[in-house]
Amino acid sequence: MTTLSDLAEAHPVIGRRWSQDQAPEQERILTLARDALDFIFATGQRHDFEDFFKTPGSRSLLPREVSAELSERMDATKRFFEKIRDEPESAEEVAQSQAILDAIQYIESTGQQGAFAAFLKYVESNDPPFVVASFDTREEAEAWLANHPHPPDPANVLISNEYHDVFHNREMNIRRLPYNRALEWYLEELVEKEQPVPVASFGTREEADAWWRAQSGPARRAWVRVGDELYLAAYYPNIQHRALFPLSLANGHGEVQRKPLPE
C-alpha cells in the first residue's frame, strides 16, 4: 500500500531527471509530478489517501469536467513514469515512480482535478505556503480542531496570521496546532529572488489592512509600505483570506530593511 511517507520519498526520481536544458515538455511533466505529490500534503489528505489505497476505488467519484490541457499533462506524466517504473535505472525508482502514479490516480479518482488545477496556479505564482483555514484567535482554531470530524493532516493553518501545522494522530486521536516557520523561510527565499517594490504606502497597519481588504479582485500578492517597514500583502483564494506579513520576519535579511525603500 502506498503511504504518505512513500510520496515524500518519491521526489528523487524527479530530481534525477531535472536539468536546466531539458525540453519544455519534460519540464511540464516533472513539474506536474512534483505538484501532484505536494498537493496531497498541502491539502492535508494523509488519511483519505491512505484509506483509498487500502480499498482501491472505495471513494471514486463520477468523472468531472477537466480542462483538456490538464488532462493531457496528467496523461503524459503517467506515461513518463510508467516507462520509468517498467524500465528503472535503479530498484528504488520502481517505488518512487509508482508513488507518483498513485498520487495522480488518487486525484483523478476522487474528482479533484479542479482543486488540483487551482493548486498548480497557486504554486506557479510563487504564493505563500498553502493553508486550509484561517482563524483570528488560538481559541477559535482549537475549537475547530477539537470538533472537526476528519481533521486535515498534514496541513497549514493561519492563527492571527501566523503559520501553524495541523497534526492529527487518528489512532490515538491526538490533535495539535504547533507553530511553524514556513512563512519565515518563504519570505527569506522570496527576497532572494525579487526586490520588494511597494505598490502603496500607509502610515499605519490599520490603514494598510483596510486598503487590502477593500481591493476588488486583489492580486495574489503585493508589497506595501507601512511607516518604514515593508509588508507582503497576500491573498489566499481557496479560503478567501487576505493577510499582511512584515518582511522583518525573514531571518537573516535585515539588510533588506536597511536599504532605501523605493518611492
C-alpha positions as a Markdown table, in Angstrom:
| # | Residue | x | y | z |
|---|---|---|---|---|
| 1 | Met | 0.0 | 0.0 | 0.0 |
| 2 | Thr | 1.3 | 3.5 | -0.9 |
| 3 | Thr | 1.5 | 5.8 | 2.1 |
| 4 | Leu | 2.2 | 9.4 | 2.7 |
| 5 | Ser | 5.8 | 8.5 | 3.5 |
| 6 | Asp | 6.1 | 6.9 | 0.1 |
| 7 | Leu | 5.0 | 10.1 | -1.5 |
| 8 | Ala | 7.6 | 12.1 | 0.5 |
| 9 | Glu | 10.3 | 9.7 | -0.7 |
| 10 | Ala | 9.3 | 9.9 | -4.3 |
| 11 | His | 10.9 | 13.3 | -5.2 |
| 12 | Pro | 14.4 | 11.9 | -6.0 |
| 13 | Val | 13.1 | 10.2 | -9.2 |
| 14 | Ile | 12.0 | 13.7 | -10.4 |
| 15 | Gly | 15.2 | 15.4 | -9.3 |
| 16 | Arg | 17.5 | 12.9 | -11.2 |
| 17 | Arg | 15.7 | 13.8 | -14.4 |
| 18 | Trp | 15.6 | 17.6 | -13.9 |
| 19 | Ser | 18.1 | 19.7 | -15.8 |
| 20 | Gln | 18.5 | 23.3 | -16.8 |
| 21 | Asp | 18.5 | 22.5 | -20.5 |
| 22 | Gln | 15.6 | 20.0 | -20.5 |
| 23 | Ala | 12.9 | 20.1 | -23.1 |
| 24 | Pro | 9.8 | 22.2 | -22.2 |
| 25 | Glu | 7.6 | 19.2 | -22.3 |
| 26 | Gln | 9.8 | 17.3 | -19.9 |
| 27 | Glu | 9.8 | 20.3 | -17.5 |
| 28 | Arg | 6.0 | 20.3 | -17.6 |
| 29 | Ile | 5.8 | 16.6 | -16.8 |
| 30 | Leu | 8.3 | 16.8 | -14.0 |
| 31 | Thr | 6.6 | 19.9 | -12.5 |
| 32 | Leu | 3.2 | 18.3 | -12.6 |
| 33 | Ala | 4.6 | 15.1 | -10.8 |
| 34 | Arg | 6.2 | 17.3 | -8.1 |
| 35 | Asp | 3.0 | 19.3 | -7.6 |
| 36 | Ala | 0.8 | 16.2 | -7.5 |
| 37 | Leu | 2.8 | 14.9 | -4.6 |
| 38 | Asp | 2.8 | 18.3 | -2.9 |
| 39 | Phe | -1.0 | 18.7 | -3.4 |
| 40 | Ile | -1.8 | 15.8 | -1.2 |
| 41 | Phe | 0.4 | 17.1 | 1.6 |
| 42 | Ala | -0.7 | 20.7 | 1.3 |
| 43 | Thr | -4.4 | 19.9 | 1.4 |
| 44 | Gly | -4.0 | 17.6 | 4.4 |
| 45 | Gln | -5.2 | 14.4 | 2.8 |
| 46 | Arg | -3.0 | 11.8 | 4.5 |
| 47 | His | -5.8 | 9.7 | 5.9 |
| 48 | Asp | -8.0 | 9.9 | 2.8 |
| 49 | Phe | -5.1 | 9.0 | 0.5 |
| 50 | Glu | -4.0 | 6.0 | 2.6 |
| 51 | Asp | -7.6 | 4.8 | 3.0 |
| 52 | Phe | -8.1 | 5.0 | -0.7 |
| 53 | Phe | -5.3 | 2.5 | -1.3 |
| 54 | Lys | -6.3 | 0.2 | 1.4 |
| 55 | Thr | -9.6 | -0.3 | -0.5 |
| 56 | Pro | -8.9 | 1.0 | -4.1 |
| 57 | Gly | -11.9 | 2.6 | -5.7 |
| 58 | Ser | -13.9 | 2.9 | -2.5 |
| 59 | Arg | -14.0 | 6.7 | -2.8 |
| 60 | Ser | -14.1 | 7.0 | -6.5 |
| 61 | Leu | -16.4 | 9.7 | -7.9 |
| 62 | Leu | -18.1 | 10.2 | -11.2 |
| 63 | Pro | -15.8 | 11.9 | -13.7 |
| 64 | Arg | -15.9 | 15.7 | -13.7 |
| 65 | Glu | -15.3 | 18.4 | -16.3 |
| 66 | Val | -11.5 | 18.6 | -16.7 |
| 67 | Ser | -9.6 | 21.0 | -19.0 |
| 68 | Ala | -8.1 | 19.3 | -22.0 |
| 69 | Glu | -4.8 | 20.9 | -21.2 |
| 70 | Leu | -4.6 | 19.5 | -17.7 |
| 71 | Ser | -5.9 | 16.1 | -18.8 |
| 72 | Glu | -3.2 | 15.9 | -21.4 |
| 73 | Arg | -0.5 | 16.9 | -18.9 |
| 74 | Met | -1.6 | 14.3 | -16.4 |
| 75 | Asp | -1.8 | 11.6 | -19.1 |
| 76 | Ala | 1.7 | 12.5 | -20.4 |
| 77 | Thr | 3.0 | 12.4 | -16.8 |
| 78 | Lys | 1.6 | 9.0 | -16.3 |
| 79 | Arg | 3.1 | 7.6 | -19.5 |
| 80 | Phe | 6.5 | 9.1 | -18.5 |
| 81 | Phe | 6.6 | 7.5 | -15.1 |
| 82 | Glu | 5.1 | 4.2 | -16.2 |
| 83 | Lys | 8.1 | 3.9 | -18.5 |
| 84 | Ile | 10.5 | 4.6 | -15.7 |
| 85 | Arg | 8.7 | 2.2 | -13.4 |
| 86 | Asp | 8.9 | -0.6 | -16.1 |
| 87 | Glu | 12.5 | 0.3 | -17.1 |
| 88 | Pro | 14.0 | 1.8 | -13.9 |
| 89 | Glu | 17.6 | 2.9 | -13.6 |
| 90 | Ser | 17.6 | 1.6 | -10.0 |
| 91 | Ala | 15.4 | -0.6 | -7.8 |
| 92 | Glu | 14.2 | 2.4 | -5.7 |
| 93 | Glu | 12.8 | 4.1 | -8.8 |
| 94 | Val | 10.1 | 1.4 | -9.1 |
| 95 | Ala | 8.5 | 2.5 | -5.8 |
| 96 | Gln | 9.2 | 6.2 | -6.4 |
| 97 | Ser | 7.5 | 6.1 | -9.9 |
| 98 | Gln | 4.6 | 4.1 | -8.5 |
| 99 | Ala | 4.0 | 6.7 | -5.8 |
| 100 | Ile | 3.7 | 9.4 | -8.4 |
| 101 | Leu | 1.3 | 7.3 | -10.4 |
| 102 | Asp | -0.7 | 6.6 | -7.3 |
| 103 | Ala | -0.9 | 10.3 | -6.4 |
| 104 | Ile | -2.2 | 11.1 | -9.9 |
| 105 | Gln | -4.7 | 8.2 | -9.7 |
| 106 | Tyr | -6.0 | 9.4 | -6.4 |
| 107 | Ile | -6.5 | 13.0 | -7.7 |
| 108 | Glu | -8.4 | 11.7 | -10.7 |
| 109 | Ser | -10.4 | 9.0 | -9.0 |
| 110 | Thr | -11.6 | 11.4 | -6.2 |
| 111 | Gly | -12.6 | 14.1 | -8.7 |
| 112 | Gln | -10.1 | 16.7 | -7.5 |
| 113 | Gln | -8.8 | 17.8 | -10.9 |
| 114 | Gly | -10.4 | 21.3 | -10.4 |
| 115 | Ala | -8.8 | 21.8 | -7.0 |
| 116 | Phe | -5.5 | 20.5 | -8.4 |
| 117 | Ala | -5.6 | 22.9 | -11.3 |
| 118 | Ala | -6.1 | 25.8 | -8.8 |
| 119 | Phe | -3.2 | 24.5 | -6.7 |
| 120 | Leu | -1.0 | 24.4 | -9.8 |
| 121 | Lys | -1.8 | 28.1 | -10.4 |
| 122 | Tyr | -1.0 | 28.9 | -6.8 |
| 123 | Val | 2.4 | 27.2 | -7.0 |
| 124 | Glu | 3.2 | 28.8 | -10.3 |
| 125 | Ser | 2.5 | 32.3 | -8.8 |
| 126 | Asn | 5.1 | 31.6 | -6.0 |
| 127 | Asp | 2.5 | 32.5 | -3.4 |
| 128 | Pro | 3.0 | 32.0 | 0.4 |
| 129 | Pro | 2.7 | 28.4 | 1.7 |
| 130 | Phe | -0.7 | 26.9 | 1.1 |
| 131 | Val | -3.2 | 27.0 | 4.0 |
| 132 | Val | -6.5 | 25.2 | 4.5 |
| 133 | Ala | -8.1 | 27.6 | 7.1 |
| 134 | Ser | -7.6 | 30.8 | 8.9 |
| 135 | Phe | -8.6 | 31.9 | 12.5 |
| 136 | Asp | -8.5 | 35.2 | 14.4 |
| 137 | Thr | -7.6 | 33.6 | 17.7 |
| 138 | Arg | -6.0 | 30.4 | 19.1 |
| 139 | Glu | -9.2 | 29.6 | 20.9 |
| 140 | Glu | -11.2 | 29.5 | 17.6 |
| 141 | Ala | -8.5 | 27.3 | 16.0 |
| 142 | Glu | -8.5 | 24.9 | 18.9 |
| 143 | Ala | -12.3 | 24.6 | 18.9 |
| 144 | Trp | -12.3 | 24.0 | 15.1 |
| 145 | Leu | -9.7 | 21.2 | 15.5 |
| 146 | Ala | -11.4 | 19.6 | 18.5 |
| 147 | Asn | -14.7 | 19.4 | 16.8 |
| 148 | His | -13.5 | 18.6 | 13.3 |
| 149 | Pro | -14.8 | 15.0 | 12.4 |
| 150 | His | -11.9 | 14.5 | 10.0 |
| 151 | Pro | -9.0 | 16.9 | 10.6 |
| 152 | Pro | -6.6 | 17.5 | 7.7 |
| 153 | Asp | -3.1 | 16.2 | 8.2 |
| 154 | Pro | -0.5 | 17.4 | 7.4 |
| 155 | Ala | -1.6 | 20.9 | 6.6 |
| 156 | Asn | -1.0 | 24.6 | 7.4 |
| 157 | Val | -3.5 | 27.0 | 9.0 |
| 158 | Leu | -3.2 | 30.6 | 9.9 |
| 159 | Ile | -3.8 | 31.7 | 13.5 |
| 160 | Ser | -3.7 | 35.5 | 13.9 |
| 161 | Asn | -1.9 | 35.4 | 10.5 |
| 162 | Glu | 0.8 | 33.1 | 11.9 |
| 163 | Tyr | 1.5 | 29.7 | 10.4 |
| 164 | His | 0.8 | 26.6 | 12.4 |
| 165 | Asp | 0.8 | 22.9 | 11.5 |
| 166 | Val | -2.3 | 20.7 | 11.8 |
| 167 | Phe | -1.3 | 17.4 | 13.4 |
| 168 | His | -3.8 | 14.6 | 13.8 |
| 169 | Asn | -2.9 | 11.1 | 15.0 |
| 170 | Arg | -6.0 | 9.3 | 14.1 |
| 171 | Glu | -5.2 | 6.1 | 16.1 |
| 172 | Met | -4.7 | 7.9 | 19.4 |
| 173 | Asn | -6.9 | 10.9 | 18.5 |
| 174 | Ile | -4.1 | 13.4 | 19.3 |
| 175 | Arg | -4.7 | 16.8 | 17.8 |
| 176 | Arg | -2.2 | 19.6 | 17.9 |
| 177 | Leu | -1.5 | 23.0 | 16.3 |
| 178 | Pro | 2.2 | 23.6 | 16.7 |
| 179 | Tyr | 3.8 | 26.9 | 15.3 |
| 180 | Asn | 5.9 | 26.5 | 12.2 |
| 181 | Arg | 8.4 | 28.7 | 10.4 |
| 182 | Ala | 7.1 | 28.2 | 6.9 |
| 183 | Leu | 6.4 | 31.9 | 6.3 |
| 184 | Glu | 9.8 | 33.0 | 7.6 |
| 185 | Trp | 11.5 | 30.6 | 5.2 |
| 186 | Tyr | 9.2 | 31.6 | 2.3 |
| 187 | Leu | 10.0 | 35.3 | 2.8 |
| 188 | Glu | 13.7 | 34.6 | 3.0 |
| 189 | Glu | 13.6 | 32.9 | -0.4 |
| 190 | Leu | 11.3 | 35.5 | -1.9 |
| 191 | Val | 13.6 | 38.4 | -1.2 |
| 192 | Glu | 16.5 | 36.5 | -2.7 |
| 193 | Lys | 14.5 | 36.2 | -6.0 |
| 194 | Glu | 12.9 | 39.6 | -6.2 |
| 195 | Gln | 13.5 | 43.2 | -5.0 |
| 196 | Pro | 10.5 | 44.2 | -2.9 |
| 197 | Val | 8.8 | 47.3 | -4.5 |
| 198 | Pro | 5.8 | 48.6 | -2.7 |
| 199 | Val | 2.7 | 49.5 | -4.7 |
| 200 | Ala | 1.2 | 51.6 | -1.9 |
| 201 | Ser | 2.3 | 53.3 | 1.3 |
| 202 | Phe | 0.4 | 53.8 | 4.6 |
| 203 | Gly | 1.0 | 55.5 | 7.9 |
| 204 | Thr | -0.5 | 52.7 | 10.0 |
| 205 | Arg | -1.1 | 49.0 | 9.8 |
| 206 | Glu | -4.8 | 49.5 | 10.2 |
| 207 | Glu | -4.8 | 51.7 | 7.0 |
| 208 | Ala | -2.9 | 49.1 | 5.1 |
| 209 | Asp | -5.3 | 46.3 | 6.3 |
| 210 | Ala | -8.4 | 48.3 | 5.3 |
| 211 | Trp | -6.9 | 49.0 | 1.8 |
| 212 | Trp | -6.1 | 45.4 | 1.2 |
| 213 | Arg | -9.5 | 44.2 | 2.4 |
| 214 | Ala | -11.2 | 46.7 | 0.1 |
| 215 | Gln | -9.4 | 45.6 | -3.1 |
| 216 | Ser | -11.7 | 44.1 | -5.7 |
| 217 | Gly | -10.2 | 41.0 | -7.2 |
| 218 | Pro | -6.9 | 41.6 | -5.4 |
| 219 | Ala | -3.6 | 40.4 | -6.9 |
| 220 | Arg | -2.3 | 37.1 | -5.3 |
| 221 | Arg | 0.4 | 39.1 | -3.6 |
| 222 | Ala | 1.9 | 42.6 | -3.5 |
| 223 | Trp | 4.4 | 44.6 | -1.4 |
| 224 | Val | 3.2 | 47.6 | 0.6 |
| 225 | Arg | 5.0 | 50.1 | 2.9 |
| 226 | Val | 3.7 | 50.8 | 6.4 |
| 227 | Gly | 5.8 | 53.6 | 8.0 |
| 228 | Asp | 9.3 | 52.5 | 7.5 |
| 229 | Glu | 8.6 | 48.8 | 7.1 |
| 230 | Leu | 7.8 | 46.6 | 4.1 |
| 231 | Tyr | 4.9 | 44.1 | 4.3 |
| 232 | Leu | 3.8 | 41.4 | 1.9 |
| 233 | Ala | 0.1 | 41.6 | 1.2 |
| 234 | Ala | -1.1 | 38.1 | 0.4 |
| 235 | Tyr | -4.4 | 36.7 | -0.8 |
| 236 | Tyr | -5.5 | 33.0 | -0.3 |
| 237 | Pro | -8.2 | 32.4 | -2.9 |
| 238 | Asn | -9.1 | 28.9 | -1.6 |
| 239 | Ile | -10.3 | 30.4 | 1.7 |
| 240 | Gln | -10.8 | 34.0 | 0.5 |
| 241 | His | -8.5 | 35.3 | 3.2 |
| 242 | Arg | -6.2 | 38.4 | 3.0 |
| 243 | Ala | -3.2 | 39.0 | 5.2 |
| 244 | Leu | -0.2 | 41.3 | 5.7 |
| 245 | Phe | 3.1 | 39.9 | 6.7 |
| 246 | Pro | 6.1 | 42.1 | 7.8 |
| 247 | Leu | 9.2 | 41.4 | 5.9 |
| 248 | Ser | 11.2 | 41.6 | 9.1 |
| 249 | Leu | 10.0 | 38.0 | 9.8 |
| 250 | Ala | 12.6 | 36.9 | 7.2 |
| 251 | Asn | 15.6 | 35.9 | 9.3 |
| 252 | Gly | 19.0 | 37.0 | 8.0 |
| 253 | His | 17.6 | 39.7 | 5.8 |
| 254 | Gly | 17.8 | 42.7 | 8.0 |
| 255 | Glu | 19.9 | 44.3 | 5.3 |
| 256 | Val | 16.8 | 44.4 | 3.0 |
| 257 | Gln | 15.1 | 46.6 | 5.6 |
| 258 | Arg | 18.0 | 49.0 | 5.8 |
| 259 | Lys | 18.0 | 49.7 | 2.0 |
| 260 | Pro | 16.3 | 52.9 | 0.9 |
| 261 | Leu | 12.7 | 51.9 | 0.1 |
| 262 | Pro | 11.5 | 52.6 | -3.4 |
| 263 | Glu | 9.2 | 55.6 | -3.8 |
